[in-house]
Amino acid sequence: MAVSFLQVQIGLLIGVALIIILTARYKIHAFFALLLACFITGIIVQMPMVDIIATAKDGFGNIMKSLGLIIVLGTTLGVILHNTGSTAAMAAWILKKTGQRNAALAMAITGFIVGLAIFCDSGYIVLSGLNRSMAKRTGVAAAIMSVCLATGLYSVHCLIPPHPGAAAAATALGVDYGRLILAGIIVALPVTLVAYVWAKYAGSKVNDVPADDEADLEPAAIAAPKVLPAFLPVIVPIALIALKSFFSVDKLGNSVLMSIFSSLGDPAIALAIGVLLAFLAGKNHTKARTAHLLQEAAEKAGGILVIIGAGGAFGAVLTATKIGEHFSQSVHLGSLGLLFPFLLTFLIKTAQGSSTVAIITAASIIKPLLLALGLSSETGRLLCVLSMGAGSMLVSHANDAYFWVITKFSGLEMRTVLRVYSTATILMGITALGMVYILQWVMG
């Protein structure tokens, strides 16, 4: 299949534009937009229809093999933490330790920790009642409290597995989950701090008061577990995955200890342990309630899986066009390095709204370009995923579903959320990119 670089460029641009237009303007589900982009791009570069179908199936199947269990178990963990009251218990403990004077910082920390296991939109809904009651009790402006919580959740959502965008990009580029989690936390901490400082500054300058009818949205009648059982389902899986990377074969050889860490540190096993711990933290589990929670988790995971699978299919079609060879021969990408994945993901995110779709789409394009970008090493691929995560942060605005979750459940006016939260996401993305460059310097 001999195609020109121009054909490849046209196919890529039309494919990405189609995804953006269908998802952002016509609200078509991302699965169908990505799948259609596979066929349109393949046709433009003169792939036979049989090859397009076969390539898309292979891409879909490969990503499911790598990510299926992780996404299902990660979603299940989030659902159970919510329904057992563990998230509320974690938030209450953090607030107690920081004190009411530092309520906004407590909300940011709560968002960061809870966000390690729960998707940002679900986490915000779960904690919004507590957030607003604390704002009333302490007198801290609602805009400050809401944005601190929102950005704390958002910082880890864009950078750290098992969140679907980061997980899919890590799988596509062959990045170790444990290393990505540790590096992602290092990047996300200053990002959260910058957002907190901005929220305190900008939020104090608005006089937007939430409507009373939106108060106390936290789930009622949940007997929250004790603090340690509430934290363990979040801490233990992350620790196990990180330990697997730390205790490598080079350090432990083929010892029994290495075998144990390899098994327990597998992301699927680690998350399954987290799910079990989350169940143990809860009280009054009936057969009907347990069945309902698992059903809810499976249904939520299904919607995420089909998007990730279609992203894998799109990536496989792009790889089949030999886009990497074309770009490396025609464009000097080496001078751009980490800036290219950041800018690409930023453009897709800002245009169509979803951080997950932006990272998955960008990873599909970046994968065959790694060598040309000078990012083909193990460290280069790790930093590339973090760069895409940084790009997926900005700009969150009116085409982002999370933006509307914040607007609805905070009770703030849209202009306030745009002024404080959307601007914060710009600062977060730039800070994250700066941290990625610092890591590149440190890691050599």
N, C-alpha and C positions, 0 to 999 in steps of 0.2 A: 504494500500500500504506500505509494509514493505521493505525498501531498506537500504543498508548499507551506512555508512559514506563515504566509498571509492567510491561507485556509485555516491553519491551526489557530491563529489569532482571532479570526472571525468566529470560529466555532466556540472558542473559549469565551469571548465577549458576549456572544448571543446566549450561550448557555447560562452564564452568570446573570446577565440582564433578565433572562426569562425567570430565573429563580426569584430575583428581587421583585420584579413586577407582579408575578403571580402571588407571592406571599404577602407583599406589602400593600399593593393596590387592590387586588381582587380577593385577598384573604383565603387563597387556596392553601390547603394543608401542604406543609413543606415536603412531605413524602412524594406527593404527586408532582410538585414543581421540580424536585430533584430528578425524579424518574423521567419526566418529560425532557429535562435538560440533557439526560443521557442520550436519548434518541436524536434530539435535534443536533447536538454536538457531533455525534457519531455520523449522522447523515452528511453534515457539512464537510467533514474530513474524509468522506467517501468510504466509510466502513460499511461492509455488507450488513444487512439487517440481521442475519443469523449471527454474525460476529458481535454485533452490538448487544443482542439478547444474551448470548453466552458470556460475554465480558461483564455485563451488568449483574448477571446471576452469580458469577464468581466473586465479584466485588462485594455483593450483598452478603453472600454466604461467609466469606472470610471475616468480615467485620462482625457478623453475628457470632461466629465461633470465638472470636477474641473478647467481645464485649457483652454478649447476651446475659450471662450469669451476673456479671458485675452490675449492670444497670438494674436488673430485676431485684437483686439483693440490696443494692444501695437505695432504691426507691422504697423497698419494704422497710428498711431501717428507718427512713424518714417518716413514713406513715405511722409506724409503731411508736416512735419517740413522741410524735405529736399526740397520739390518742391515749398514751399512758400518762401524759402530763410531765414527762421528763424534761421537755424544753422549758416549761414554766419553772420547774424546780431549779434548773441550771441558771435561768435568768434571775430568779429570786436570790440565789446564793451570791451571784456576782454583784447584784445591787446591794446586798447586805455588807459585802466586803468593801465595796468602793464608797458607800455612803451616799446619802441623797444629794450632797453637794456635787458629786461626780456622777449624777444619774445619766448624763449624756454619754460619758465615757463608758459607763456600765452597759448601756445599750449597744454601743459599738463593739465592745468585747463580747457581749452576748451574741450579737449577730455573727461575729467572726467564728466563735466556737460552735454555735448551733449550725452555721452554714457549712461546716466541714462535713456534715452528714445529711443535711436537708437542703433541697433546692431553694433558691432565694425567694421565689414567689410563695411557696408553701411556708417557709420560715417566717416571712413577714406577716402572713395571715395569722399564723399560730401565735406570734408574739405581739400583734398589734394592740390587743386589749390591754395587756400588761404595760406596753409602751405608753399608751394614752393615759392610763390611770396614774402612772408614775409622773407624767408631764403635769397632770392636775395637782398631784400631791406635792411636788417639789417647786412648781411654778416655773419650770424651765419651758421655754417656748416650744410649742408642738412641732414646729418646723425643724428645730434642732434635734429633738428626740427622734423624730421620724426618719430624718436623713441619716443620722448616726446608725440607727438600726438597719436601714436599707443598704447603706454602703458597706457596713460590716459583713452582711450576708453576701453582697454582690462581689466583694473582693475575692473571696475564696471560690465562689461559684464559677468565675471566669478562669481560674488558674489551677485548680487542684482536683484530681480524681477523687471520688468516683463521679463527679459531675460530668455529664455526658460530653460536653464539648472538649474539655481537657482530656478525658479518657479516650475519646475517639481519635484526637490528634496524636496522643501518645502511642496508641496502637498503630495508627497509620505510619508514623515516622520511626517506630521501633524504639521508643523511649521507656526506660525502666520506671515503673509506677512509684517505687519507693523514693528514688532520687527526685522525681518530679514533685512528689508531695513535700519533701523537705525543702527543696528549692522554691516551690510555690509558696510555702508558708513564709520563708524569708522575704520573698517579694511582697506578699500580701500584707504583712504587718505594717511596713511604712506606708503602704497604700491606704490602709484603714486609718492610720494616724493622720495623714494629710486630709482625708475626707472628713475626719472628726474636727480638725482645726477649721476647715472651711465651713462646715455645718454650724459651728459655734459662731463664726464671724457673720456669715450671710443670714443664718436663721434668726439671729438677734435683731436684724434690721427689718423684719417683716412682722406685721400684726395680724396674720391670718389665724383665726381661732376656729378649731374644728367644730362641726355641728354636733349638738348633744346626742342626736339620735344614732350616731355612729360609735358611741362609747361602749367599752367593755365587750369587745369582740372575741375575747379569749374563750375557748371552750369551757363551758360550765360543768359542774358536778364531776370533776376529775380529781381523784385523790392522788395528788402528786407524790412520787416516790421520794426517798431520801436522796441526799445530794450525791453521795458516791455511786449508788446504783444508777442514778440519772446520767452521770458523766461517763461511766465505763463503756457504754455502747459506742460512744464517739471516740474515746481515747484509745481503747484496746485495738480496734482494727487498724488505726493509723500507726500505732506503735509496732504492730506485728509486720505490716507492710514495710515500714521503714527499717526494722531490724533485719529483715530478709536482705535488703540491699546493703546494709552496713556489714553484716557478717557474711561476706562473700566467700566463694569457694577458695579464693586466694588466701584468705585468713584462716579458714577452718578445714579446708580440704574436703574430703568425702566422709567426714566424721558423722556420728549419730546426731550430734548437736546441729550440724549443717542440715541434715535431713529433716530435723524437726522444724528449724527456722524456715526452710524452703517450703514445707507443707503449710505451716500455720501462717506464713507470710504471703502465700498466694492470695491475691486480692479477693477472689471468690470465697476462699475459706475464711479469711479475716473478716469479711463482711457478714458471712454466715454466723460467725461467732458474735459479731455485734448485734445481729438480729436476735440471737438467742438471749444475749444479755439484756436487750431491750424488753423482751418478753418477760424475763425474770424480774425486771425492775417494776413492771406493772402489777396491778392488783385486780382481783375479781375477774379473771379471764374465764369466760364461759365459752362453750363450743360455738355458739352462734356469733359471739363477738369476735372470737378468733377467726372464724371463717369470713366474717365481714371485712376484717382488717386485711387479710391475705387477698381477698377478692379485689379490694380497693387498690392495693399495692400492684397487683398483676395488671389491672386495667390502666393505671397510670404509667407503668413501665412499658406497656405495649405501645402507647403513643410515642414514647421516646425512641424505642427500638426501631420502629419503622422509619423514622427520620434518619437515624444513624445508619441503618442498612442502605437506604437510598443514597446517602452521602458516600458510603463505600462503593456503591455501584457507579456513581458519577466519577469518583476518583479513579476507578478501574478503567473507565472509558477514556478519561484524560491521559492516563498512563499509556494506554494502547496507542494513542496518537503520537507517542514519542515527543511530547511537548517539551520535556527537559532537554533533549538533544537539540531541538530547534532553537530554544531560547539560549542555550549555552553557546551555540554557533553564531547567533545573530545579535545577541545583546550581552553587554558586559555587566552581569549581575553581581559579580564578586565585590564591586565597590559599594553595593547597597547592603549586603550582609543581612543583619537582623532587622534593618529598617524596612526591607521589602515585605516580609511576612506581617509586620506590624501595620504598615500602610494598607496592605491588601485586606486584612481582616477588618481594619477600621472602616474602610470604604464600604465593605459588604454589610457590616453591622449597622452603620449609620443609615444605609439605604433601606435595609429590609427589617431591622429591628431585633432579630433574635441573635443573641450571643452564640448559642449552640450551633445554629445553622451557619453563622459566619465562620466559626472555627472549623467546622466540618468541611465547608466549601473551600476555605483557604488551605486546609491541610491537603485536600485533593489536588489543588493546583501546585502547592509548594513541594510535595513529595518528589516529583521527578526533577525539581530544580535545586535540590539540596547541594549537589556537587558544584553546580555553577555559582551558587551563593556562598560557597565555602563553609557550608554547615553540615557536611556529611559525617563528621566525627560524632562520637557518642555525646560529647559535651555540646557540640554544635546543634544536634537535633534536640537536646533538652532545652537549650536556650531558645531555639526556634519555636517550640511549643509555648514557652512562656511569653515570647514576643507576640505570638498570635493571641494569647490570652489577654495581654495588655491591649492589643488592638480591638479586641471584642468588648472592651469596657466602654469605649467612647464611640458614638455619643448615644446614651440612652434617653430617648425622648418619646414623642407621642406615637411612634409606630412600634414601640416596645411594649409587650404585654406586662412586663414587670413595672413599667412606668405607671400603668393604669391600676395595678394592684396597690402600689404605694398611694396613688391619688385617692382611690376609693376607701382604703382601710385606714388612712391617716385622717381623712375628712378635710384635707387641705385643698385650697383652690389650685387649679391646674397651673396658673402662672407662678404660684409659689413653688410648686414642685419643679417646674422648669428652671426657675431662677436658682434654687438651692441644690436640688438633687442632680438635675441634668448637667449643670456646671461642675458639680463635684465629680461626675463620671469622666469629664475631660481631664481634670487634674489627676484623677486616679490612673487613667490610661497613660498619661505622660510620666507620672511617677513610676509606674510599673515598668515602662520602657527604660527609664533611667536606671532602675534597679537591675534590669536584665543586662545592661551594659556594664554595670559595676561587677556583676557576677562573672561576665565574660572576662573582665580584667583580672579578677581574683583567681578564676579557674584556669587562666592562661590560654 
